[in-house]
Amino acid sequence: MILGSQPDILVVGEASDGRQAVEKTRSEAPDVVLMDVRMPVMDGIAATREICAATDARVLVLTTFDLDEYVYDALQAGASGFLLKDMHRTELVAAVRTVAAGSSLLAPTVTRRLIADVLRHRRPAGAPDRRLAALTPREVDILREVARGQSNAEIAAALYVTEHTVKTHVSNLLAKLGLRDRVQAVVLAYESGLVRPTAF
């Protein structure tokens, strides 16, 4: 009802379980899929993985808790972000528009805390990550700032370059690392040890 009331958003289908969500996405070809984590038949993580592998749809995953153990898995499955179910309706609408426009979105109250908490146990301290070897020193700097939650404008100001240059570097590093979007870049930065979890 919330999304359907917007003049620029068309709800093309609804699903009662994960398998149905995958099938509807294939048949209806939506731009954005709003995916619940916990569903019957097939959970939201598995459904997200199938949708991201087989379609161009971008997935926004809904979670009840800001430290839901499944969020990291959802991002790894290809989700473009996740939202909390207690968000305001205007935030939901804005999130769908943001992801439809090609950007990524993490619930602002949990972005750094969640990633730091989950990834703290995902990789041994000091373990090297060969994926970063493909990046130039400047791209590594950009990735570090992206992982810290900085916008392109903020990165440009911090590194004394233009915003266009930052956008170019972000596009290049995503391509080199084989990542879909900034969300996956943030996960990789923490997972690789480029950015270390801090106390929140």
C-alpha positions in Angstrom: 0.0 0.0 0.0 2.8 2.4 0.9 4.7 1.8 -2.4 1.6 1.5 -4.6 0.4 4.9 -3.5 3.5 6.6 -5.1 3.0 8.0 -8.6 6.4 6.9 -9.8 6.4 3.3 -8.3 4.4 0.4 -9.7 4.1 -2.8 -7.7 4.2 -5.5 -10.3 3.8 -8.5 -7.9 3.8 -9.9 -4.4 5.0 -13.3 -3.1 4.3 -15.3 0.0 7.5 -17.3 0.0 11.0 -17.2 -1.3 10.5 -19.6 -4.2 7.5 -17.5 -5.4 9.6 -14.4 -5.1 12.2 -15.9 -7.5 9.6 -17.0 -10.0 7.7 -13.6 -9.9 11.0 -11.7 -10.4 11.8 -13.8 -13.5 8.3 -13.4 -15.0 7.7 -9.7 -14.0 11.3 -8.4 -14.3 11.0 -5.7 -11.6 13.7 -3.1 -11.1 13.7 -3.6 -7.3 12.7 -6.6 -5.1 11.9 -5.9 -1.5 12.9 -9.2 0.2 12.1 -10.4 3.7 14.8 -12.5 5.4 12.5 -15.1 7.0 10.0 -16.8 4.6 8.7 -20.3 4.1 9.7 -22.7 1.3 12.9 -20.7 0.5 14.4 -18.1 2.8 15.2 -14.6 1.7 18.9 -15.2 1.5 18.6 -18.1 -0.9 16.0 -16.2 -2.9 18.2 -13.2 -3.1 21.1 -15.3 -4.3 19.0 -16.8 -7.1 17.5 -13.5 -8.1 20.9 -11.7 -8.3 22.5 -14.5 -10.2 19.7 -14.8 -12.8 18.2 -11.4 -13.2 19.1 -7.7 -13.3 16.7 -6.9 -10.4 18.3 -5.2 -7.4 17.3 -6.6 -4.0 16.6 -4.7 -0.8 16.5 -7.1 2.1 14.2 -6.4 5.1 15.4 -7.4 8.6 13.8 -7.2 12.0 16.9 -6.6 14.0 19.8 -4.3 13.3 22.2 -7.1 14.1 20.4 -9.8 12.3 22.9 -12.7 11.7 21.6 -13.0 8.2 22.5 -9.6 6.9 26.0 -10.3 6.0 24.9 -13.4 4.1 22.3 -11.3 2.3 25.0 -8.8 1.1 27.2 -11.7 0.0 24.3 -13.1 -1.9 24.2 -9.9 -3.9 21.7 -7.7 -2.1 22.0 -4.0 -2.8 21.3 -3.2 0.8 19.1 -3.9 3.8 16.5 -2.0 5.7 14.9 -2.3 9.2 11.2 -3.1 9.3 10.5 -0.4 11.8 11.6 2.4 9.4 9.2 5.2 8.6 7.2 4.8 5.4 9.0 7.8 3.8 12.3 6.0 4.3 11.0 2.9 2.6 9.9 4.9 -0.4 13.1 6.8 -0.6 15.1 3.5 -0.3 13.3 1.9 -3.2 13.9 5.0 -5.3 17.6 5.1 -4.3 18.2 1.4 -5.2 16.2 1.7 -8.5 18.5 4.6 -9.5 21.5 2.3 -9.2 22.7 3.2 -5.8 23.0 1.0 -2.7 21.6 1.5 0.8 22.2 0.3 4.3 20.0 1.2 7.2 22.0 4.2 8.6 21.7 3.2 12.2 23.6 0.0 11.7 25.9 0.5 8.7 29.3 0.5 10.4 28.3 -1.4 13.5 26.8 -4.3 11.7 29.6 -4.8 9.2 32.2 -4.4 11.9 30.4 -6.9 14.2 29.8 -9.5 11.6 33.2 -9.3 9.9 35.2 -9.2 13.0 35.0 -13.0 13.1 35.1 -13.6 9.4 38.8 -13.2 8.7 41.9 -13.9 10.8 43.7 -10.7 11.9 46.6 -9.8 9.6 45.6 -12.3 6.9 46.5 -10.8 3.4 43.8 -10.4 0.8 45.0 -10.8 -2.8 41.9 -9.1 -4.2 43.3 -5.7 -3.2 46.5 -6.2 -5.2 44.6 -5.4 -8.4 43.9 -1.8 -7.1 46.1 1.2 -7.5 47.1 3.0 -4.3 44.6 5.8 -5.0 41.8 3.2 -5.5 42.7 1.6 -2.2 42.4 5.1 -0.6 39.0 5.5 -2.2 37.8 2.1 -1.1 38.9 2.9 2.5 36.9 6.1 2.5 33.8 4.3 1.0 34.0 1.7 3.8 34.0 4.5 6.3 30.7 5.7 5.0 31.9 8.8 3.2 30.0 10.2 0.2 31.7 11.0 -3.1 31.7 14.7 -2.2 33.3 14.0 1.2 35.9 11.7 -0.4 36.7 14.3 -3.0 37.2 17.0 -0.3 39.4 14.7 1.9 41.6 13.6 -1.0 41.7 16.9 -2.8 40.3 15.6 -6.1 37.1 16.3 -8.0 33.9 14.4 -7.3 34.0 13.2 -10.9 37.4 11.7 -10.3 36.1 9.9 -7.2 33.2 8.4 -9.2 35.6 7.2 -11.8 37.8 5.5 -9.2 34.8 3.9 -7.6 33.6 2.5 -10.9 37.1 1.2 -11.7 37.6 -0.5 -8.3 34.2 -2.1 -8.4 35.0 -3.5 -11.9 38.4 -4.8 -10.8 37.0 -6.5 -7.7 34.0 -7.9 -9.5 31.5 -6.1 -7.2 28.0 -5.0 -7.9 27.9 -1.9 -5.8 29.3 0.2 -2.9 27.6 -2.1 -0.3 29.7 -5.1 -1.5 32.8 -2.8 -1.5 32.2 -1.9 2.1 31.9 -5.6 3.0 35.1 -6.5 1.2 37.0 -3.6 2.8 36.1 -4.9 6.3 36.5 -8.5 5.3 40.0 -7.9 3.8 41.2 -6.0 6.8 41.6 -2.7 4.9 39.3 -1.1 7.5 39.3 -2.5 11.0 36.3 -2.8 13.2 36.2 -0.2 15.9 34.2 0.2 19.1 30.7 1.7 18.7 
